[in-house]
Amino acid sequence: MTKKKNREIILAKRPEGMPREDDFRLIETEMPECKDGMVLVKTLYLSVDPYMRGRMNGVKTYISPFELDKTITGGIVGEVVETRSPDLKAGDIVTANLGWRDYNAADSREVRKIDPGPAPVSTALGILGMPGLTAYFGLLDIGKPSSGETVVVSGAAGAVGTLVGQIAKIKGCRVVGIAGSDVKTKYLIHELGFDAAINYKTTADIKKALKDTCPNGVDIYFDNVGGDISDAIMPLLNFKARVVLCGQISQYNMNKPEQGPRVQPYLLVKSALMKGFIVMDYADRSEEGIRQLAQWISQKKLKYTEHVVEGLENAPKAFIGLFTGENLGKQIVKVS
Amino acid sequence: MTKKKNREIILAKRPEGMPREDDFRLIETEMPECKDGMVLVKTLYLSVDPYMRGRMNGVKTYISPFELDKTITGGIVGEVVETRSPDLKAGDIVTANLGWRDYNAADSREVRKIDPGPAPVSTALGILGMPGLTAYFGLLDIGKPSSGETVVVSGAAGAVGTLVGQIAKIKGCRVVGIAGSDVKTKYLIHELGFDAAINYKTTADIKKALKDTCPNGVDIYFDNVGGDISDAIMPLLNFKARVVLCGQISQYNMNKPEQGPRVQPYLLVKSALMKGFIVMDYADRSEEGIRQLAQWISQKKLKYTEHVVEGLENAPKAFIGLFTGENLGKQIVKVS
């Protein structure tokens, strides 16, 4: 009997600008050993997320960079297939930050068992995981929406944007989404209940489109994108507006910060706030967030969408697709 | 007996770029009539403040623009010389937002009597007035300094900057000021107790100077200036840093927002906050602020400096001087 092999994806080169498939490499390795206190986890789904682009540069930000020739790590949902921990049994479904591998051996304290009841287990990577909590805390804690206010979301058809818009609707806001295709803008309006949506790729005058769709100005701008789209919103900010900086996907493949019109004069005259955050800032409140998001799902107030690519070998392609606008909703990779 | 004449300064032209003296005109007018419920106020001091530049453009921001050929208005300290109100008597010293005139007639409800006891009455335009409250609320409510944190102040030798640095010292912070002359930087260090000060006009590498003087990074940046100086600070922001946008004096004479490196990526990776404000946002707490500032003065914890120009006719020159760095501390005009 031949010993079973494992596969994993390593960072072969640091991407320059837009990542390419040959920045990654799929390699065969030995199966990891499940030592005392550990579990062997078979990957069911892995998550590709825009923030991972930052880790591919050799620079520490709020998180350490990926190392060259080492496994890419990220959010995983998997099944325990072997256990040497009393905390977990074979068959348990867990989520953790693990390698892009078919199988990971992990300390049982580093994985979290998930309840397969309320929603498909893959949602632990989306609405009931990091993107869900990002939308929840970013919008509610920084944006602080009030009924009747106008909320604009960029990257509106992505994992976070789709949820931000829906939560803003739950809070009684007027919601305008900005996305990159008509399929997406129609989805936002007709499926998710956004009040309006702008296809930035086909709209000649974004400023005018924003003025038309935000007749009372903008109270909250939830920014996943940055760049020109954000520039167009600054002049529309209302007094005491809040700009929630969640992502800057338009900038991630640049070598240094782009030049743009300064935002400070706009923020100054409107007593407006701009605040960056990462979901880890709210680690101690994640249970609250998951509970509320799960309740909204069960009450049918919140819909979620997953965009699934099959096969570990296609994870790099799925990751790159985040930057070319391939995904509608949460992009995940089905591994097994 | 010839009837006494009044003088006032009107906005003759809307400045283009840097204001010039011929954008203003001194004219003679009749003495205003002190009607029922009003007081006649002889101007002792008038205030010139950077925010007034914005009012000289024909655009409404948080405040309406000055009208062409109409009197410039701003903070005034004056003496009641005639009264038709039971609230005030002749000889009372008052402060109000009134015209740049020798004499103003004002509704008694629009003026506030000041106690000439604790400090010279001119301080109602500075440390015990708008600039004092601006420093107090901007630093404490938005900056939220903690002992041991590093605070950088631009426009450090101005009316607001001098107070921000001293209040930050009271709160136990390391304070670095940025100003435009060696006289100013020496004053900040030797008179006001700043830990370090940078002369941006003579320092070739501001980034390096900031790194050297802020070895633990920057927790609070109190920004009166904007532009290149602010750009140099962004890469030094610490996790959860706060950027208090108080002024952008480097930008006020520009016709449209200047281009600069985008700030969003810096704010994002540091979960940092940038917030604009105006002192009016704290109108309901101004008594608290004045009380605390007066207490710090009496405890000798807070020093103030006034830069006095004499004569109503020199008010435009004093105003223009704000943009060329003439003033150390609060710029006021002694009218009578």
Interface residues (C-beta under 8 A of the other chain):
Chain A: G54 T61 Y62 D223 G226 G227 S230 F239 K240 L245 C246 G247 Q248 Q251 K256 P257 E258 Q259 G260 P261 R262 V263 Q264 P265 Y266 L267 L268 V269 K270 S271 A272 L273 M274 K275 G276 F277 I278 D281
Chain B: G54 T61 Y62 D223 G226 G227 S230 F239 K240 L245 C246 G247 Q248 Q251 K256 P257 E258 Q259 G260 P261 R262 V263 Q264 P265 Y266 L267 L268 V269 K270 S271 A272 L273 M274 K275 G276 F277 I278 D281
